[in-house]
Amino acid sequence: MKIQIWSDVMCPFCYIGKRRFEQALQQFEHKDDVEIEWKSFQLNPDLVTDPAININQYLADIKGITIDHAKQLNNQVTQMAAEVGLTYDFDSAIVANSFDAHRFAHLAKQNGLGDEAEEALFNAYFTRGKNIADHDTLADLGEEIGLDKAEVHHTLAGNKYAINVQQDIVQAQQLGVRGVPFFVMDNKYAVSGAQAVPTFLQTLEKAYSEWAPANKQPKLDVIEGDSCEIGGDC
């Protein structure tokens, strides 16, 4: 059963939602039948990367609130993250445009490392204070998860996967997605936001109960006899 997850690297609730979904998936009896696909979304596509910008000031500017209020909001999110075992360091976070990070994630997905890429990007942004728009940083992250560093550099130097990112964003718009994280299960049920673990688990079970009858491979009751096996062993 396929599950698509729209997210943005600089969305703090996306990382929290990822953890809560993972916790639900661990409790899900049929987790081995689940295929996860990460999809790109940009909360602020016009953002210009500037390592000198303080994230509290950035939040205050886009929301039209005071610096103190912005700090309070970020502290609340930091506490939420801690509840699922994540360490957020907003004081070190570098406000950056996420477009190339999404292209990096698509490269990783093509190499079977989509989930590893998302985890590395979230951790780099929220915990390690890395510039996720910097190509050297992304190449290092790629090497950490098993990608070829030179391939990451070559990919990011051009426009490869840019159309994939844009297609994900258009698809989200067509679905009416207004915020992330956004989880779509078997193209039938959606969960918006970093919901509680039971909400994810209940939706997984409901979606699977409808998917399984038509898609699950039947388990055969085999009567063994003389035969030849793969590799020529008879």
Residue pairs with C-beta under 8 A, 6 or more apart in sequence:
1 30
1 33
1 34
1 35
1 185
1 186
1 207
1 208
1 211
1 212
1 215
2 34
2 35
2 36
2 37
2 185
2 186
2 187
3 34
3 35
3 36
3 37
3 183
3 184
3 185
3 186
4 36
4 37
4 38
4 39
4 183
4 184
5 18
5 21
5 36
5 37
5 38
5 39
5 181
5 182
5 183
5 184
6 39
6 40
6 41
6 168
6 172
6 177
6 180
6 181
6 182
6 184
7 14
7 17
7 18
7 38
7 39
7 41
7 118
7 180
7 181
7 182
8 14
8 40
8 41
8 42
8 43
8 98
8 180
9 98
9 101
9 102
9 121
9 122
9 125
9 132
10 43
10 44
10 95
10 96
10 98
10 125
10 132
11 43
11 180
11 181
12 77
12 81
12 88
12 126
13 77
13 180
13 181
13 193
13 194
14 122
14 180
14 181
14 194
15 81
15 86
15 122
15 126
16 77
16 80
16 81
16 84
16 86
16 194
17 181
17 183
17 193
17 194
17 195
18 118
18 119
18 122
18 181
19 84
19 85
19 86
20 84
20 194
20 195
20 196
20 197
20 200
21 183
21 200
23 84
23 197
23 200
24 197
24 198
24 200
24 201
24 204
25 31
25 34
25 200
25 204
27 197
27 201
28 34
28 201
28 204
28 205
28 208
30 208
30 212
33 208
33 212
33 216
34 204
36 114
36 115
37 109
37 114
38 105
38 109
38 114
38 115
38 117
38 118
39 168
39 171
39 172
40 102
40 105
40 106
40 164
40 165
40 168
40 169
41 168
41 169
41 172
41 177
41 180
41 182
42 98
42 99
42 102
42 165
42 169
43 98
43 180
44 62
44 97
45 97
45 99
47 95
47 96
47 97
47 98
48 97
49 94
49 95
49 96
49 97
49 131
49 133
50 95
51 94
51 95
51 96
51 131
53 95
55 74
55 90
55 91
55 93
55 94
55 95
56 67
56 70
56 71
56 74
56 90
57 67
57 70
58 95
59 65
59 70
59 73
59 74
60 66
60 67
60 69
60 70
63 70
65 73
74 88
74 90
77 88
77 90
78 88
78 90
80 194
81 87
81 88
81 126
82 88
86 126
86 127
87 126
87 127
88 126
88 127
89 126
89 127
89 128
89 129
90 126
92 128
92 129
93 125
93 126
93 129
94 125
94 129
94 130
94 131
94 132
96 125
96 131
96 132
96 133
96 134
97 133
98 132
98 133
99 133
99 162
99 165
100 133
100 135
100 138
100 156
101 121
101 132
101 133
101 138
102 161
102 165
102 168
103 155
103 156
103 160
103 161
103 162
103 164
103 165
104 117
104 121
104 138
104 141
104 142
104 152
104 155
104 156
105 114
105 117
105 118
105 121
106 161
106 164
106 165
107 117
107 142
107 147
107 151
107 152
107 155
107 160
107 161
108 114
108 116
108 117
108 142
108 145
108 147
109 117
111 146
111 147
113 145
113 146
113 147
116 145
116 146
117 141
117 142
117 145
120 141
120 144
120 145
121 132
121 141
124 130
124 132
124 137
124 141
125 132
130 137
130 141
131 137
132 138
135 152
135 153
135 156
135 157
138 152
138 156
139 149
139 152
139 153
139 156
140 149
142 148
142 149
142 151
142 152
143 149
143 152
155 161
172 182
175 182
175 184
175 190
177 192
179 192
179 193
181 192
181 193
181 194
182 190
182 191
182 192
182 193
183 190
183 191
183 192
183 200
183 203
184 190
185 191
185 203
185 204
185 207
186 207
186 208
186 210
186 211
188 207
188 210
189 203
189 206
189 207
191 199
191 200
191 203
227 234
228 234
